[in-house]
Amino acid sequence: MTGHSIYEMVKRLFPICRSITGNGVRQTLRIIKQYIPEMEIVEVPTGTRAFDWLVPREWNIRDAYILDPEGRKIVDFKQSNLHVVGYSIPVNRTIPLSELQEHLYSLPGQPEAIPYVTSYYREWWGFCLTEKQRLSLKPGNYHVYIDSSLTEGSLTYGELILPGKTEKEVFLSTYICHPSLANNELSGPCVTTFLARWLSSLAHRKYTYRIIFIPETIGSLVYLSRHLPVMQKNIVAGFNVTCVGDNRSYSFLPSRYGNTLADRVSLHVLKHMHPDFIHYSFLDRGSDERQYCSPGVDLPVVSVMRSKYGAYPEYHTSLDNLELVSPEGLQGGYEVLQKCIECIERNEKLIVTVLGEPQLGKRGLYPTLSIKNRPSQVKDMLNLLAYCDGANDLLAIAELIGKPAWELFALVELLKEHNLLREAD
């Protein structure tokens, strides 16, 4: 099962401390490149403008901890990279508990969880710990130490272009900027990696595939600033791949107006594969669809997820760990996105080549005897032909006749072989 291989990749990447820049991102991309060697790794220098934003200084961290008044190490970055506020500036001081409290972050409602906190665009330092641990701190002086650096460097992303028969593109985007978070961080890039491997293995691809591994928000803005004209010209459907690894319900977040091919295919696949999925509004957005669907960009990008970011209790905490995701959950996320891609690849407008109902019997496509409960395939074939008037694509026909599009693929090919169907001009 592919899900087991994806899960092993999640385990391999889980210990790495990632952020929006830095060596953790590079290390992650180098490992991904081992799975998809064709991927290019790109560096964008600090200070590069991306619309209204600038690429920030590069952040790297080597160690961090807190020593209590007795000299015991009570918070240790090497035990959990969530213990340090992302992008913390260097610090090496002894301070009283009252001052330390101003730099501590915990979750009273989840006393056993370490929260994930960042301060990307304001110079700050801080530590994250469980509420239970925070409440155990006693008055006294604490030594705080963060061995980090903020330097002129670069933002790093990965890009894979898989050429197809046409220059028109399907776009997959996923982010690689969170530390040890399994569902919110690693399920996306790991599932996307295996989708890329599957796409690479196909003998024929109708569409070109643009697949990117980026830091969230600033990465999508940087990428758009470098490629927007060609993306607007060529992309027919896109997917922001995140939170696809747990065993809970499936979720869908549409494009801004919900009227793109990506919206149509996602809803069709989820309706037939997982009809109990949760349909969110674009007003519930919170990931890179904010950039891809923004005014003036207007790319046809949606998100198909398991538990949506921000909507499950373990989100952005240490509880989003290797126990939250599973091979089965990752397999499910992979299969739904794979099916969406298959439907896009096989989607086309079709037109029947004869007037009136075709004579199926003489072509061996219809039973010669009229028998009750004849095979449903014949009914599906006739229903399919009834709507092949050149105005409907296969997705629309599948919706009209109440069948999953993938159950019609073989029928379309069979009818084409008998010269009863052709692609409409």
C-alpha positions in Angstrom: 0.0 0.0 0.0 1.3 3.4 -1.0 0.2 4.8 2.3 2.8 2.8 4.2 5.6 4.3 2.0 4.2 7.8 2.5 4.1 7.2 6.3 7.7 6.1 6.3 8.6 9.3 4.5 6.7 11.3 7.2 8.7 9.5 9.9 11.9 10.3 8.2 11.1 14.1 7.9 9.4 14.5 11.2 12.5 15.3 13.4 13.7 18.2 11.1 13.3 21.7 12.4 11.8 23.7 9.5 10.8 27.3 9.2 10.1 29.7 6.3 13.8 29.8 5.5 17.0 28.0 6.6 18.8 24.7 6.6 15.8 22.7 7.8 14.0 23.6 4.6 17.1 22.7 2.5 17.5 19.3 4.3 13.8 18.5 3.7 14.0 19.4 0.0 17.2 17.3 -0.4 15.3 14.3 1.0 12.3 14.9 -1.2 14.7 15.1 -4.2 15.8 11.6 -3.4 12.2 10.5 -4.2 11.8 12.8 -7.2 15.3 13.5 -8.6 13.9 15.7 -11.4 12.9 18.4 -8.9 14.9 21.6 -9.0 15.9 23.4 -5.7 15.7 27.2 -6.1 17.2 29.9 -3.8 15.7 33.4 -3.7 17.9 36.0 -1.9 17.0 37.9 1.2 15.4 41.2 0.3 13.9 40.0 -3.0 10.5 41.7 -3.5 7.4 39.6 -4.0 4.5 42.0 -4.6 3.9 43.7 -1.3 6.4 41.5 0.6 10.2 41.0 0.9 12.0 37.8 1.4 13.1 37.9 5.1 16.4 37.2 6.6 17.3 33.5 6.8 16.9 31.9 10.2 18.8 28.9 11.6 18.9 27.4 15.0 21.4 25.0 16.6 20.3 24.7 20.3 18.0 26.3 22.9 17.1 25.5 26.5 16.0 26.9 29.9 17.8 26.1 33.1 15.8 26.4 36.3 17.1 27.9 39.5 18.7 24.6 40.4 20.5 24.4 37.0 18.2 21.6 35.6 17.4 21.8 31.9 13.6 22.0 31.9 12.9 23.1 28.3 15.1 21.6 25.6 15.0 22.3 21.9 16.8 19.0 21.2 13.9 17.1 22.9 11.2 19.0 20.8 11.8 21.7 18.2 8.4 23.1 19.1 9.9 24.4 22.3 11.3 27.5 20.6 9.2 30.3 19.1 10.0 30.2 15.4 12.5 32.9 14.2 13.6 33.6 17.8 16.6 35.9 18.0 19.7 34.8 19.9 19.6 35.1 23.7 21.9 34.1 26.6 20.7 35.6 29.8 19.7 34.9 33.4 16.3 36.5 34.3 13.7 36.2 37.0 10.6 34.1 36.5 8.4 37.2 36.2 10.4 38.4 33.2 10.6 34.9 31.7 6.8 34.5 31.8 6.6 37.3 29.2 8.4 35.0 26.8 6.6 31.8 27.6 3.6 30.3 25.6 1.3 27.5 26.6 -2.3 26.3 26.2 -4.4 26.3 29.3 -7.1 24.4 27.5 -4.6 21.7 26.4 -2.3 21.3 29.4 -0.3 18.4 28.0 0.4 20.0 24.6 3.3 22.2 23.5 2.0 25.0 21.2 3.6 26.0 17.9 4.3 29.7 17.8 6.2 31.9 15.4 7.4 35.5 15.2 8.6 35.8 11.6 8.4 39.6 11.0 9.0 41.0 14.5 12.3 40.4 16.4 11.4 38.4 19.5 12.4 35.4 21.4 10.4 32.9 23.3 9.8 29.3 24.5 6.8 27.1 24.2 5.9 24.5 26.9 3.0 22.6 28.2 0.6 24.4 30.6 1.3 21.7 33.2 5.0 22.4 33.0 4.5 26.2 33.1 2.4 25.9 36.3 5.2 23.9 38.0 7.7 26.7 37.6 8.9 28.2 40.9 10.1 31.7 41.6 13.8 32.3 41.1 16.3 33.1 38.3 16.2 31.1 35.1 19.0 30.9 32.5 17.6 31.2 28.9 19.7 30.3 25.9 18.9 30.3 22.2 21.7 29.7 19.8 20.2 31.0 16.6 21.0 33.3 13.7 19.3 35.8 11.5 21.4 36.5 8.4 21.3 37.6 4.8 20.6 34.4 3.1 17.7 33.1 1.0 14.3 31.4 0.8 14.4 27.9 -0.7 11.8 26.1 -2.6 11.5 23.0 -4.8 9.9 22.9 -8.3 9.1 20.0 -10.6 7.7 20.4 -14.1 6.4 17.3 -15.8 5.6 18.0 -19.5 2.5 16.7 -21.0 0.8 16.5 -24.4 -0.4 20.1 -23.9 1.2 23.2 -22.3 -2.0 23.5 -20.2 -1.2 22.7 -16.6 -2.5 21.1 -13.5 -0.9 22.7 -10.4 0.0 21.1 -7.1 1.4 23.2 -4.3 2.4 22.1 -0.8 4.3 23.7 2.0 7.5 22.8 3.9 7.8 25.4 6.6 6.6 23.9 9.9 8.8 21.9 12.4 7.7 18.5 13.8 4.0 18.6 12.9 2.7 15.5 11.1 -0.7 16.2 9.6 -0.5 20.0 9.2 3.0 19.9 7.8 4.3 16.6 6.5 1.2 14.9 5.2 1.1 17.5 2.4 4.6 17.3 1.0 4.8 13.5 1.5 1.5 12.8 -0.3 2.5 15.3 -3.0 5.9 13.5 -3.5 4.1 10.2 -4.1 1.6 11.9 -6.5 4.6 13.3 -8.4 6.2 9.8 -8.5 3.0 8.3 -9.9 2.6 11.1 -12.5 6.2 10.7 -13.5 5.6 7.0 -14.2 2.7 7.6 -16.6 3.4 6.7 -20.2 1.2 9.5 -21.4 0.1 12.7 -19.7 -2.5 15.0 -21.3 -1.5 18.0 -19.1 1.7 19.4 -17.9 2.2 19.3 -14.1 3.6 22.1 -12.1 4.5 20.8 -8.6 6.0 23.1 -6.0 7.2 22.6 -2.4 7.4 26.0 -0.8 7.2 27.8 2.6 3.7 28.8 3.2 2.5 32.4 2.4 5.9 34.0 1.6 6.8 31.1 -0.6 3.6 31.2 -2.7 4.0 35.0 -3.0 7.6 34.6 -4.2 6.7 31.9 -6.6 3.7 33.8 -8.0 5.9 36.9 -8.4 8.3 34.9 -10.6 5.8 32.9 -12.7 2.4 34.5 -12.6 1.9 35.3 -16.3 2.6 31.7 -17.4 0.5 30.3 -14.6 -2.5 32.5 -15.5 -2.2 31.4 -19.1 -1.8 27.7 -18.6 -3.2 26.4 -15.3 -6.6 24.7 -15.7 -6.9 23.3 -12.2 -4.8 23.5 -9.0 -4.7 21.9 -5.6 -3.2 23.2 -2.3 -2.2 20.0 -0.7 -2.2 20.0 3.1 -3.7 18.1 6.1 -4.2 14.8 4.2 -3.0 12.3 6.7 -5.4 11.6 9.6 -8.2 9.1 9.7 -11.1 11.5 10.2 -13.5 13.1 7.8 -12.6 14.6 4.4 -12.8 18.3 3.8 -13.2 20.6 0.9 -12.3 24.3 0.6 -13.3 25.9 -2.7 -11.8 28.6 -4.9 -12.9 32.2 -4.3 -16.1 31.8 -6.4 -16.3 28.0 -6.4 -16.8 27.7 -10.2 -13.6 26.3 -11.5 -12.7 22.9 -13.0 -10.8 22.1 -9.7 -14.0 22.8 -7.7 -16.2 20.7 -10.0 -13.8 17.7 -10.0 -13.2 17.8 -6.3 -16.8 17.9 -5.4 -17.6 15.1 -7.8 -14.8 12.8 -6.5 -15.7 13.5 -2.8 -19.4 13.0 -3.4 -18.8 9.5 -4.8 -15.9 8.4 -2.6 -16.6 10.1 0.7 -20.1 11.6 0.7 -19.9 12.6 4.4 -17.2 15.2 3.6 -17.3 18.7 5.1 -17.8 21.5 2.6 -16.2 24.7 3.9 -16.6 28.2 2.6 -13.8 30.2 1.0 -14.3 32.5 4.0 -12.8 29.7 6.0 -9.5 29.9 4.1 -6.2 30.0 5.9 -3.5 28.6 3.7 -1.9 29.4 0.3 -5.3 29.5 -1.4 -5.4 33.0 0.0 -2.6 33.9 -2.5 -3.6 31.8 -5.5 -7.2 32.9 -5.4 -6.5 36.6 -4.6 -7.9 39.3 -6.9 -5.7 39.8 -9.9 -4.1 36.3 -9.5 -7.4 34.4 -9.7 -5.9 30.9 -10.2 -8.4 27.9 -10.1 -7.0 26.4 -6.9 -8.9 24.5 -4.2 -7.9 22.4 -1.1 -9.0 18.8 -0.7 -8.1 17.7 2.8 -8.8 15.2 5.6 -9.2 17.2 8.9 -8.9 20.9 7.8 -6.2 23.0 9.3 -7.4 24.9 12.4 -10.4 22.5 12.7 -8.9 19.6 14.7 -7.8 19.9 18.3 -4.2 18.8 17.7 -3.6 21.5 15.2 -0.4 23.6 15.8 0.5 21.6 18.9 2.9 18.7 19.8 -0.2 16.5 19.6 -0.1 16.7 15.8 2.4 13.9 15.9 3.2 10.5 14.3 0.2 9.0 16.1 -2.3 11.4 14.6 -1.4 10.4 11.0 -1.5 6.8 9.7 -0.7 4.8 6.6 -4.5 4.4 6.0 -5.2 8.1 6.4 -2.4 9.1 4.1 -3.5 6.4 1.6 -7.0 8.0 1.6 -5.7 11.5 1.0 -3.5 10.2 -1.8 -6.3 8.3 -3.5 -8.7 11.2 -3.4 -6.2 13.6 -5.0 -5.1 10.9 -7.5 -8.7 10.4 -8.5 -9.2 14.1 -9.0 -6.2 14.2 -11.3 -7.4 11.1 -13.2 -10.7 12.8 -13.8 -9.1 15.9 -15.1 -6.8 13.9 -17.4 -9.8 12.0 -18.9 -12.2 14.9 -19.0 -13.2 16.1 -22.5 -16.2 17.2 -24.4 -17.7 14.4 -26.4 -20.0 14.1 -29.4 -21.8 11.1 -30.8 -21.0 10.4 -34.5 -24.4 9.1 -35.7 -28.0 10.5 -35.7 -30.5 8.8 -33.5 -29.7 6.0 -31.1 -26.8 3.9 -32.4 -27.4 0.3 -33.4 -25.3 -1.3 -30.7 -26.3 -4.8 -31.4 -24.5 -5.1 -34.8 -21.4 -3.9 -33.0 -21.6 -6.5 -30.3 -22.4 -3.8 -27.7 -26.0 -4.8 -26.9 -27.6 -8.1 -25.8 -29.3 -9.9 -28.8 -32.0 -11.1 -26.5 -34.2 -8.8 -24.4 -33.8 -10.1 -20.9 -35.1 -8.6 -17.7 -32.3 -7.0 -15.5 -30.0 -6.7 -18.5 -26.5 -5.5 -17.6 -26.4 -2.0 -16.2 -23.4 -1.3 -18.5 -25.8 -1.0 -21.4 -27.9 1.5 -19.6 -24.9 3.5 -18.7 -23.7 3.4 -22.3 -27.0 4.7 -23.6 -27.2 7.3 -20.9 -23.7 8.5 -21.7 -24.5 8.7 -25.4 -27.7 10.6 -24.7 -25.7 13.6 -23.4 -22.7 13.5 -25.8 -23.9 16.4 -27.9 -20.6 18.4 -27.8 -21.8 20.8 -25.1 -21.1 18.6 -22.1 -17.7 17.4 -20.8 -17.4 14.0 -19.2 -17.7 15.5 -15.7 -21.0 17.1 -16.5 -22.3 14.0 -18.1 -21.3 11.9 -15.1 -23.2 14.4 -12.9 -26.3 14.2 -15.2 -26.5 10.4 -15.2 -25.4 10.0 -11.5 -22.3 7.9 -12.1 -18.7 8.4 -11.0 -16.7 9.7 -14.0 -14.1 7.0 -13.6 -16.8 4.3 -14.2 -17.4 5.9 -17.6 -13.7 5.9 -18.7 -13.8 2.4 -20.2 -17.2 3.0 -21.9 -15.9 6.1 -23.6 -12.9 4.2 -24.9 -15.1 1.3 -26.1 -17.4 3.7 -27.9 -14.5 5.5 -29.5 -13.1 2.2 -30.7 -16.4 1.6 -32.5 -16.4 5.1 -34.0 -19.5 6.1 -32.1 -17.9 8.9 -30.1 -15.2 11.5 -30.7 -13.9 14.5 -28.9 -15.8 17.6 -29.8 -13.9 20.3 -31.7 
